[in-house]
Amino acid sequence: MVVKNGILVLALTREGQTGYNGNPPTDNGNGNGNGGGSTSIVIEAENFNEVGGSVLASGGVVGYIDAGEWFKYTNVNIPQSGTYRVEYRVASALTTAQFTLDRDGVGLGTISVPYTGSWGTYQVIAHNIYLNSGVQNLAIYANSGGFNIDWIKLTRL
């Protein structure tokens, strides 16, 4: 056993071999113990705080989204600055739907929603964006309508 940087390391080595001499992983509080791992935030789409338009939140999804409509999630705490993979679980019976993820009025990234087969057939789409740490307001702004959204997941890369 070796104590390094205040962490007790149990190293099983053969007799006469060099024991552990690396740097032990640190616990950054996200449960994976690797010190730089991913942090995920899942936002249920229907839990928006503000809305512009007449979207319908029903059955655990947001639907009937038309061009120009938006829905905002206030006080989203981003624990660490960095690049995040943003995944969206979406459905569309059209091929023209598109929306922008927005932070306090500034577009962070635009993504097209593919035809998924029907309004009830969902698939996950994703893009990467950079976020600063801290509490912020995120919104979905429909550039062109015709999609349903179930959830949003942000994972630090």
C-alpha positions in Angstrom: 0.0 0.0 0.0 1.1 3.5 -0.9 -0.3 6.9 0.3 0.1 9.5 -2.5 -1.6 12.9 -2.5 -3.7 11.9 0.5 -5.1 8.8 -1.3 -4.5 5.3 -0.2 -3.5 3.1 -3.1 -3.5 -0.7 -2.9 -1.2 -2.1 -5.5 -0.8 -5.8 -6.1 2.6 -6.5 -7.5 4.9 -9.5 -7.7 7.7 -9.8 -5.2 10.7 -7.9 -6.4 8.7 -5.8 -8.8 8.2 -2.0 -8.6 5.0 -1.0 -6.9 2.6 1.7 -7.8 4.3 5.0 -8.8 1.7 6.8 -10.9 -0.7 9.5 -9.9 -4.0 8.3 -8.3 -7.3 9.4 -9.8 -9.1 12.2 -8.1 -12.7 12.3 -7.1 -14.3 15.3 -8.7 -17.7 14.5 -7.2 -19.4 13.1 -10.4 -19.2 9.5 -9.3 -16.8 8.2 -11.9 -13.6 8.8 -10.1 -11.4 9.6 -13.1 -11.1 13.3 -12.3 -12.0 14.5 -15.8 -15.0 12.5 -16.7 -18.3 13.4 -18.1 -21.0 15.3 -16.3 -24.5 14.9 -17.7 -27.6 17.1 -17.3 -30.9 15.8 -18.5 -33.8 18.3 -19.0 -37.3 17.0 -19.6 -38.6 19.1 -22.4 -42.0 19.6 -20.8 -40.4 21.2 -17.8 -39.8 24.6 -19.5 -40.2 27.8 -17.4 -41.2 30.2 -20.1 -42.8 29.8 -23.5 -43.3 32.0 -26.6 -46.1 30.6 -28.7 -48.7 27.8 -28.3 -46.6 24.7 -28.0 -48.3 21.8 -26.3 -46.7 20.0 -23.3 -48.5 16.6 -23.0 -47.6 13.0 -22.3 -44.1 14.0 -21.3 -43.1 15.7 -24.5 -43.4 19.1 -26.1 -45.2 19.0 -29.5 -47.1 21.1 -32.0 -44.1 23.3 -32.3 -44.4 25.9 -35.1 -41.7 28.3 -36.6 -40.9 31.2 -34.3 -42.0 29.5 -31.1 -39.6 28.9 -28.2 -39.5 27.4 -24.8 -36.9 28.4 -22.1 -35.3 26.5 -19.2 -34.1 29.0 -16.5 -31.4 28.5 -13.9 -29.6 25.6 -15.6 -26.4 25.0 -13.6 -23.5 24.1 -15.8 -20.9 22.7 -13.4 -17.8 23.0 -15.6 -16.8 25.1 -18.6 -16.1 23.1 -21.7 -17.4 21.4 -24.8 -20.7 19.6 -24.3 -22.4 17.1 -26.5 -26.1 18.1 -26.6 -28.5 15.3 -27.4 -32.2 15.7 -28.2 -34.8 13.0 -28.4 -37.0 14.2 -31.2 -39.8 13.0 -33.6 -41.0 14.5 -36.8 -43.2 13.5 -39.8 -41.7 16.3 -41.8 -38.2 16.8 -43.4 -38.0 20.5 -42.8 -37.9 21.0 -39.0 -35.0 22.9 -37.5 -34.2 24.6 -34.2 -31.5 26.5 -32.4 -30.3 26.0 -28.9 -30.1 29.5 -27.4 -28.4 30.9 -24.3 -29.8 34.2 -23.1 -30.7 35.3 -26.6 -27.5 34.1 -28.3 -27.6 31.0 -30.6 -25.2 28.3 -29.6 -26.0 25.8 -32.4 -28.6 25.0 -35.0 -29.7 21.4 -35.8 -32.0 19.9 -38.3 -34.6 17.4 -37.2 -34.8 14.4 -39.6 -37.9 12.7 -40.7 -38.3 9.9 -38.1 -41.3 8.1 -39.6 -44.1 9.6 -37.5 -44.9 12.0 -34.7 -44.5 9.2 -32.2 -41.3 7.7 -33.5 -38.3 9.2 -31.7 -34.6 9.2 -32.4 -31.7 11.0 -30.8 -29.8 13.8 -32.6 -26.8 15.6 -31.3 -24.3 18.4 -31.8 -21.4 19.9 -29.8 -21.4 23.3 -28.2 -19.2 25.2 -25.7 -20.7 26.3 -22.4 -19.2 28.4 -19.6 -19.8 27.2 -16.1 -22.5 28.8 -14.0 -26.2 29.2 -13.9 -27.7 30.2 -17.2 -30.9 30.2 -19.3 -31.2 27.8 -22.2 -34.0 27.8 -24.8 -35.1 25.9 -27.9 -36.0 28.3 -30.7 -37.9 26.7 -33.6 -36.5 28.1 -36.9 -39.0 25.9 -38.7 -41.6 23.9 -37.0 -42.9 20.4 -37.2 -41.2 18.4 -34.5 -41.8 17.0 -31.0 -39.1 16.9 -28.4 -38.9 14.5 -25.4 -35.7 15.5 -23.6 -32.4 17.3 -23.8 -29.2 15.9 -22.5 -25.9 17.8 -22.0 -22.8 15.8 -21.5 -19.4 17.3 -20.9 -16.8 15.9 -23.2 
